[in-house]
């Protein structure tokens, strides 16, 4: 038998397997549709005390107007719809609606907010939702539902898809109360929205990651009885690359060094001096200066391994896009360096061991201010949840 004949046989086998697989998939989809149509375990919102009827919620919820929201420049996905605002008094339902997330809902929302960098525990559910699925930095994928669903029933399925590559995926739901909110136990939702972050500090969302997302999201959607509206890949890839160019162009870290004027410092003695200066010592050996609200103002490195006994050089480092201008991270870092300069008998130097005079430090401070203005103009303010997500 020739190689050509063998190739024909192999190709035929692949074709037959493909046809069988496709038919099985169609049978599975049809069976799932029938099960959902006649199943007895649909969410019966009518049976939940204190909540609006499901059909009333569906009639009364505000309709998302695709043309009502202008894109958020310069990186908002074209045609993306940010979470809808709460209905006005004139359009609000006259009948009572279900609570946003049932009993203990605010605690559940606060727990979700705690996972977001820069978010406040007492943020309203609608604000947390805007931070979770952000049309400026996320690719938004609406998920239409056949019937209202409870959060506790769909969360196990959604937990199966939380990341593609190093890009996080978040979900929000349109509650029967009339607001977008994080999906939590006790909530009842009439439609959902998924958001995958389009860029990180290292990479942009690519075609392979997007294809994986779509494939896995369709499986999750089928499990919860939803239908995803997948955006065009070419448009998403273009937006992802544009966003990543912004991230790469604003990934600024500023450092000042302290060089010992005499003998190297003993690490055991140095730790006490740094703690007195306000630094926290992390288990991995890093020294961080807290900002007073659970975040980091700047860090310090000893430039030696954990087992070293001495060092003759310290480096203070400010992650510029991750610190809000109001905190004056650069000014605080320079003030700390000058205090350590006196305490440790050191000299403030640049990376080339040249002394850094006050005039040079003031010039750098002016450049930092311009940097913050650029980020503010791009709707990605330094230190905001949006910036912390991109530069984490």
Secondary structure as UniProt FT lines:
FT   HELIX           3..38
FT   HELIX           45..47
FT   TURN            49..50
FT   HELIX           54..60
FT   TURN            66..68
FT   TURN            73..75
FT   TURN            78..79
FT   TURN            89..91
FT   TURN            103..104
FT   HELIX           105..113
FT   TURN            114..115
FT   TURN            117..118
FT   TURN            121..122
FT   HELIX           125..132
FT   TURN            135..137
FT   STRAND          138..150
FT   HELIX           151..158
FT   TURN            159..160
FT   STRAND          163..164
FT   TURN            165..166
FT   STRAND          167..175
FT   TURN            176..177
FT   STRAND          180..182
FT   TURN            185..186
FT   STRAND          188..197
FT   HELIX           207..224
FT   STRAND          226..229
FT   HELIX           233..249
FT   STRAND          253..260
FT   STRAND          265..266
FT   HELIX           267..277
FT   STRAND          279..281
FT   TURN            283..284
FT   STRAND          287..290
FT   STRAND          296..301
FT   TURN            306..307
FT   STRAND          310..311
FT   STRAND          313..319
FT   HELIX           320..322
FT   HELIX           325..327
FT   HELIX           329..344
FT   STRAND          346..349
FT   TURN            351..352
FT   HELIX           358..377
FT   TURN            378..379
FT   TURN            382..383
FT   HELIX           385..390
//
